Amino acid sequence: MAELAIENYIASSSDVVKFWDLQTFSELSAVNPFPNQPQVELSSLSWSSNGQFVACTDASGKHISIITHGSADKPVQYSHKDNVGYTCASFLSSSRYLVAGTKQSLIHLWDLKNKSVIRTFRGHSNSVTSLSVHNKDSYVASASSNGTLLLHRKDSSQPLASLSEGNGEAINRVRFSPIEKSLFATTTVTGTLSLWSAESLRLLVEFKGAHTAAATDACFSPFNNMLLASCGLDSRIVFYDVISRKCVVRQVKI
């Protein structure tokens, strides 16, 4: 997986995190986020909004690791006494706070400065697969392995709304738009991309069969409020116009 930061850097992951210069496409550094345990594939990767930190989880789920970009400092690890099995993590607008999904269907809101969980979000019945935070922290969207999609307020443990009740179709990724208010996208194991409104609490449009295999990720353009892209295990990138709600390019092979 790969994530773009705000200052022309990319972080990619396998069993280590590599930082790249977007202009020269050269590798800048490689960091093992979990140096005290056997290397396993990472399960999530997320930049802080200021581009200073990267949060990641691995397949073991024992810890959340925070890497300081451009620093020689060792990664800082956070773990819960109950070994809840962390699956994914995402920063709030302040890099002090982070939400992390678990295999036990819970979501923890971490205060990284105080190294403590300050709130637990509930509502899922299966492992949490993906999280995304609205750019003004108004909402936290979460998805699970049975297809449940929930919307949360950061100041309440109970979900604001259940947008999808769980049809067994696992959701791989949830992404908020950095530009369009309340707009977010989901991708599923059957290749579907969906657009949702957090404001009206409804499905806006569904692109069934956007991919012929699992759709693994989606990304809104940080510059063009019309543009959304998704990728999948069919080795294709599909582009969408979110204003007219149409697929505009379907056949980009990677």
Phi, psi and chi 1 to 4 in degrees:
 res  aa     phi    psi   chi1   chi2   chi3   chi4
   1 MET       -  159.8   70.7 -169.9   76.5      -
   2 ALA  -142.9  149.5      -      -      -      -
   3 GLU  -136.7  136.3  -69.7  -79.2  -21.5      -
   4 LEU   -93.8  131.8  177.5   67.0      -      -
   5 ALA   -92.8  178.7      -      -      -      -
   6 ILE   -81.6  -11.7   57.8  174.8      -      -
   7 GLU  -120.8   47.2  -64.9 -177.5   -9.3      -
   8 ASN    63.8   34.1  -63.8  -40.3      -      -
   9 TYR  -122.7  150.6  -62.8  107.6      -      -
  10 ILE  -123.0  139.2  -69.6  176.4      -      -
  11 ALA  -111.7  131.4      -      -      -      -
  12 SER  -124.5  159.6   64.6      -      -      -
  13 SER  -143.2  148.2   67.9      -      -      -
  14 SER  -136.3  -94.5   52.5      -      -      -
  15 ASP  -103.7   -6.8   54.7   -6.3      -      -
  16 VAL  -130.8  166.3  -61.7      -      -      -
  17 VAL  -103.6  126.4  174.8      -      -      -
  18 LYS  -112.6  138.1  -67.7 -175.7  177.3 -178.7
  19 PHE  -106.1  137.1  -66.8   95.8      -      -
  20 TRP  -128.5  148.3  -54.5   80.4      -      -
  21 ASP   -88.1  118.8 -173.6  -50.7      -      -
  22 LEU   -66.5  -28.4 -174.1   59.0      -      -
  23 GLN   -77.9  -38.1  -65.6 -178.4  -25.7      -
  24 THR  -103.9   -9.7   63.5      -      -      -
  25 PHE    56.1   31.5  -65.9  100.5      -      -
  26 SER  -102.2  146.7   58.2      -      -      -
  27 GLU   -76.8  129.5 -179.0 -178.0  -33.6      -
  28 LEU   -94.8  -40.5  -59.1  174.6      -      -
  29 SER  -165.8  163.9   62.0      -      -      -
  30 ALA  -134.3  132.8      -      -      -      -
  31 VAL  -129.1  132.3  180.0      -      -      -
  32 ASN   -87.5  110.3  178.5    2.8      -      -
  33 PRO   -72.9  -16.7   25.5  -32.5      -      -
  34 PHE  -128.3   70.9  -58.4   99.7      -      -
  35 PRO   -69.4  -17.0   24.6  -33.4      -      -
  36 ASN   -98.6   13.1  -62.1  -37.9      -      -
  37 GLN  -142.6  161.7   63.7 -172.5   52.8      -
  38 PRO   -57.2  141.4  -22.7   32.3      -      -
  39 GLN   -72.4  126.8  -73.1 -177.8  -77.0      -
  40 VAL  -132.2  166.2  -65.2      -      -      -
  41 GLU   -64.4  138.8 -174.5  174.7   -5.8      -
  42 LEU   -77.5  145.0  -58.9 -176.6      -      -
  43 SER  -103.0  -17.8   56.8      -      -      -
  44 SER  -156.8  158.2   74.2      -      -      -
  45 LEU  -150.5  131.3 -176.9   71.1      -      -
  46 SER  -149.9  130.3  174.8      -      -      -
  47 TRP   -82.6  149.4  -78.0   95.7      -      -
  48 SER   -74.8  159.6   61.9      -      -      -
  49 SER   -65.5  -24.1   60.7      -      -      -
  50 ASN   -90.5    0.8   60.1    9.7      -      -
  51 GLY    72.9   14.4      -      -      -      -
  52 GLN   -94.4  -24.6  -67.2 -176.9  -10.6      -
  53 PHE  -132.2  153.1  -55.9  100.4      -      -
  54 VAL  -126.9  130.1  166.2      -      -      -
  55 ALA  -105.6  139.6      -      -      -      -
  56 CYS  -146.0  154.8   50.2      -      -      -
  57 THR  -125.2  159.0   57.2      -      -      -
  58 ASP  -122.2  177.3   71.1   -4.3      -      -
  59 ALA   -65.0  -23.7      -      -      -      -
  60 SER   -71.9  -29.7   74.6      -      -      -
  61 GLY    74.6    9.3      -      -      -      -
  62 LYS   -75.0  -32.1  -66.0  179.2  179.6  178.2
  63 HIS  -139.1  160.8  -54.5  -79.4      -      -
  64 ILE  -106.9  132.9  -54.9  163.8      -      -
  65 SER  -114.4  134.2 -177.0      -      -      -
  66 ILE  -113.7  120.2  -52.5  -63.8      -      -
  67 ILE  -104.9  133.3  -59.8  169.3      -      -
  68 THR   -90.2  115.4  -57.3      -      -      -
  69 HIS   -64.9  132.6  176.7 -131.1      -      -
  70 GLY    77.4   11.0      -      -      -      -
  71 SER  -117.1  150.0  170.3      -      -      -
  72 ALA   -86.3   -1.0      -      -      -      -
  73 ASP   -63.3  146.4  -66.5  -17.5      -      -
  74 LYS   -69.1  148.3  -69.6 -176.7  178.0  179.9
  75 PRO   -58.8  146.0  -23.0   33.4      -      -
  76 VAL  -100.4  130.8  179.6      -      -      -
  77 GLN  -109.3  143.8  -65.1 -176.1   19.3      -
  78 TYR  -126.2  135.9  -61.2   82.6      -      -
  79 SER  -142.6  157.3   60.1      -      -      -
  80 HIS  -103.8  143.9 -166.3  -87.0      -      -
  81 LYS   -61.0  -23.7   60.0 -178.3  177.7   61.6
  82 ASP   -92.4    3.1  -66.5  -27.7      -      -
  83 ASN    49.2   61.6 -169.4   21.5      -      -
  84 VAL   -73.9  -15.0  -69.0      -      -      -
  85 GLY    80.3   79.5      -      -      -      -
  86 TYR   -73.3  133.5  -73.8  113.7      -      -
  87 THR  -112.1  -27.6   56.2      -      -      -
  88 CYS  -161.6  159.3   51.6      -      -      -
  89 ALA  -151.5  151.3      -      -      -      -
  90 SER  -152.6  134.5 -177.3      -      -      -
  91 PHE   -74.2  150.4  -76.6  100.9      -      -
  92 LEU   -81.8 -177.4  -86.2   66.2      -      -
  93 SER   -62.1  -32.2   58.8      -      -      -
  94 SER   -92.0  129.8  166.3      -      -      -
  95 SER   -70.7   -1.1   56.0      -      -      -
  96 ARG   -73.3  -25.9  174.1  174.4  172.9  170.1
  97 TYR  -116.7  146.0  -59.6  101.2      -      -
  98 LEU  -149.2  141.4  173.2  142.8      -      -
  99 VAL  -104.5  142.2  -74.2      -      -      -
 100 ALA  -137.3  127.9      -      -      -      -
 101 GLY   -87.7  155.9      -      -      -      -
 102 THR  -129.8  163.8   73.6      -      -      -
 103 LYS   -70.5  -18.1  -64.8  176.4 -177.4  177.5
 104 GLN   -90.8   16.1  -64.8 -176.1    4.5      -
 105 SER    75.1    9.9   74.3      -      -      -
 106 LEU  -103.0  160.4  -57.4  173.3      -      -
 107 ILE  -126.0  127.1  -60.1  165.7      -      -
 108 HIS  -103.5  135.4  -72.6  163.6      -      -
 109 LEU   -98.7  113.1  173.9   59.1      -      -
 110 TRP   -96.4  137.5  -83.0   86.8      -      -
 111 ASP   -97.3  103.2 -179.2  -27.8      -      -
 112 LEU   -69.9  -29.0  -60.9  179.1      -      -
 113 LYS   -66.8  -43.5 -178.2  177.6 -179.9  179.5
 114 ASN   -91.8   -2.6  -67.6  -29.9      -      -
 115 LYS    54.9   49.4  -62.3 -175.2  176.8 -179.3
 116 SER  -144.6  152.0   62.0      -      -      -
 117 VAL   -85.9  119.3  174.3      -      -      -
 118 ILE  -102.2  -11.7   58.8  175.2      -      -
 119 ARG  -158.4  147.1  179.7  162.1  -73.3  109.8
 120 THR  -119.6  121.4  -61.9      -      -      -
 121 PHE   -89.9  136.0  -59.7  104.6      -      -
 122 ARG  -121.2  171.6  -54.8  178.7 -174.7  -82.8
 123 GLY   133.6  -26.5      -      -      -      -
 124 HIS   -82.9  155.9  -74.1  -72.0      -      -
 125 SER  -116.5   -4.2   58.8      -      -      -
 126 ASN  -132.0  174.8  -72.2   69.8      -      -
 127 SER   -56.0  135.1  176.0      -      -      -
 128 VAL   -79.3  126.2  179.2      -      -      -
 129 THR  -101.3  -26.4   53.7      -      -      -
 130 SER  -158.6  150.1 -175.2      -      -      -
 131 LEU  -136.2  148.9  -66.5  164.5      -      -
 132 SER  -147.5  141.0 -174.5      -      -      -
 133 VAL  -112.5  130.7 -178.3      -      -      -
 134 HIS   -56.6  144.0 -176.5  -94.7      -      -
 135 ASN   -65.7  -14.1   63.3   -1.0      -      -
 136 LYS  -110.0   15.0  -65.5 -173.6 -176.5  -61.7
 137 ASP    64.0   18.2  -64.7  -17.9      -      -
 138 SER   -68.5  -34.1  -59.1      -      -      -
 139 TYR  -138.8  153.5  -52.8  100.9      -      -
 140 VAL  -122.4  121.6  176.3      -      -      -
 141 ALA  -100.5  138.3      -      -      -      -
 142 SER  -137.6  148.1   62.8      -      -      -
 143 ALA  -131.9  158.8      -      -      -      -
 144 SER  -131.6  174.0   71.8      -      -      -
 145 SER   -72.6  -13.4   56.7      -      -      -
 146 ASN  -102.1    8.5   71.7  -20.6      -      -
 147 GLY    93.4    4.4      -      -      -      -
 148 THR   -72.8  135.5  -59.2      -      -      -
 149 LEU  -124.0  118.7  177.9   64.3      -      -
 150 LEU  -119.2  151.3  -60.1  180.0      -      -
 151 LEU  -119.6  132.6 -157.0   62.3      -      -
 152 HIS  -124.2  153.7  -47.1  -97.7      -      -
 153 ARG   -97.6  142.6  -64.4  -79.6 -165.5 -174.2
 154 LYS   -69.2  -16.0   68.0  175.1 -176.5  179.1
 155 ASP   -99.9   11.9   56.3   -5.3      -      -
 156 SER  -136.0  137.7  174.4      -      -      -
 157 SER   -76.8  -23.4  -63.1      -      -      -
 158 GLN   -94.3  145.8  -62.3  -57.3  -44.0      -
 159 PRO   -65.3  146.5   21.2  -31.1      -      -
 160 LEU   -69.8  -40.2  171.3   67.9      -      -
 161 ALA  -159.1  151.1      -      -      -      -
 162 SER  -106.8  113.3  176.6      -      -      -
 163 LEU   -91.2  -22.6  -57.1 -178.5      -      -
 164 SER  -142.9  126.3  173.3      -      -      -
 165 GLU   -83.5   -3.0  -66.7  -63.4  -23.0      -
 166 GLY    96.3   93.6      -      -      -      -
 167 ASN  -104.5   13.8   55.8    6.2      -      -
 168 GLY    86.5   -5.0      -      -      -      -
 169 GLU   -93.7   98.8 -175.0  177.4  -31.8      -
 170 ALA   -57.9  137.3      -      -      -      -
 171 ILE   -94.2  123.4  -62.3  173.4      -      -
 172 ASN   -84.2  -35.5  -73.9  -30.7      -      -
 173 ARG  -149.1  142.6 -169.9   70.2   69.2 -166.1
 174 VAL  -122.6  134.2 -176.7      -      -      -
 175 ARG  -141.2  124.8  -65.0  -83.9 -166.6 -175.5
 176 PHE   -82.8  146.6  -92.5  104.2      -      -
 177 SER   -72.2  137.4  167.0      -      -      -
 178 PRO   -78.5   -8.7   29.3  -34.8      -      -
 179 ILE  -116.9  -55.7  -58.3  174.8      -      -
 180 GLU   -75.4  122.4  -74.1  -63.5  -48.5      -
 181 LYS   -57.8  123.9 -178.5 -179.2  178.7 -178.2
 182 SER    70.8    3.0   79.9      -      -      -
 183 LEU   -85.8  133.6 -175.9   67.7      -      -
 184 PHE  -146.6  162.0   66.7  100.7      -      -
 185 ALA  -124.7  153.5      -      -      -      -
 186 THR  -131.0  151.5   58.0      -      -      -
 187 THR  -126.4  150.3   61.2      -      -      -
 188 THR  -126.6  169.8   72.9      -      -      -
 189 VAL   -69.7  -17.0  -67.3      -      -      -
 190 THR   -94.1    4.9   59.3      -      -      -
 191 GLY    92.2   12.5      -      -      -      -
 192 THR   -90.5  137.4  -62.3      -      -      -
 193 LEU  -112.1  134.3  178.9  133.2      -      -
 194 SER  -127.5  145.7  -58.3      -      -      -
 195 LEU  -110.0  137.0  -78.7  173.9      -      -
 196 TRP  -130.6  157.2  -54.1   80.7      -      -
 197 SER  -114.6  120.4  169.2      -      -      -
 198 ALA   -74.3  -21.5      -      -      -      -
 199 GLU   -77.5  -46.4 -170.4  172.4   46.6      -
 200 SER   -94.6   -3.9   61.4      -      -      -
 201 LEU    57.4   48.6  -57.2  177.4      -      -
 202 ARG  -148.8  161.3   65.5 -173.4 -179.4   93.7
 203 LEU   -76.5  129.2  174.8   66.7      -      -
 204 LEU   -92.5  -45.3  -60.9  176.7      -      -
 205 VAL  -160.8  150.0   64.6      -      -      -
 206 GLU  -129.1  127.7 -170.0  173.7   48.2      -
 207 PHE  -106.5   84.5  -63.6   94.0      -      -
 208 LYS   -71.0  138.1  -74.1 -173.4  175.2  -67.8
 209 GLY    71.7   19.0      -      -      -      -
 210 ALA   -57.2  -34.6      -      -      -      -
 211 HIS  -125.2  151.5  -67.8  -87.7      -      -
 212 THR   -89.5   -1.0   57.3      -      -      -
 213 ALA  -138.5 -173.2      -      -      -      -
 214 ALA   -55.5  133.3      -      -      -      -
 215 ALA   -86.8  117.2      -      -      -      -
 216 THR   -95.4  -22.3   53.7      -      -      -
 217 ASP  -160.8  164.2 -151.4  -18.0      -      -
 218 ALA  -142.7  151.4      -      -      -      -
 219 CYS  -148.0  123.7 -175.5      -      -      -
 220 PHE   -82.3  144.7  -70.6   91.0      -      -
 221 SER   -66.4  134.8  169.0      -      -      -
 222 PRO   -78.8   -5.6   29.0  -34.2      -      -
 223 PHE  -118.0  -32.6  -50.0  109.1      -      -
 224 ASN  -113.3  113.0 -174.4  -24.3      -      -
 225 ASN   -70.9   -7.0   67.7  -24.1      -      -
 226 MET   -90.8  -20.5  -62.8  173.2   58.8      -
 227 LEU  -101.2  132.3 -173.0   60.4      -      -
 228 LEU  -136.9  142.3  167.8   68.0      -      -
 229 ALA  -129.8  149.2      -      -      -      -
 230 SER  -132.1  154.7   65.1      -      -      -
 231 CYS  -132.0  162.4   61.0      -      -      -
 232 GLY  -155.1  178.3      -      -      -      -
 233 LEU   -74.3   -1.7  -64.6 -177.5      -      -
 234 ASP   -84.3    6.4   55.9   -2.2      -      -
 235 SER    63.8   34.4  -60.5      -      -      -
 236 ARG  -126.7  150.8  -64.4 -175.9 -174.3  -81.8
 237 ILE  -110.2  129.5  -59.9  173.6      -      -
 238 VAL  -115.2  136.0 -179.5      -      -      -
 239 PHE  -111.6  145.0  -66.8   91.5      -      -
 240 TYR  -132.7  148.6  -47.1   82.7      -      -
 241 ASP   -98.4  109.6 -179.8  -22.9      -      -
 242 VAL   -78.6  -14.4  -59.1      -      -      -
 243 ILE   -77.9  -52.2  -56.2  -61.3      -      -
 244 SER   -84.9   -8.9   63.0      -      -      -
 245 ARG    59.0   52.7  -60.5  174.9 -170.1  171.9
 246 LYS  -131.3  149.9  -65.5  179.8  179.3  179.2
 247 CYS   -79.5  125.4  175.9      -      -      -
 248 VAL  -106.2  -30.7  -70.1      -      -      -
 249 VAL  -140.4  125.7  179.6      -      -      -
 250 ARG  -116.3  -15.6 -171.9 -176.4  -68.6  -87.0
 251 GLN  -114.0   37.4  -60.1  -64.7  -33.6      -
 252 VAL   -86.4  111.2  178.1      -      -      -
 253 LYS   -91.1  136.0 -173.9   79.9  172.2  177.1
 254 ILE  -121.5      -   54.9  174.5      -      -
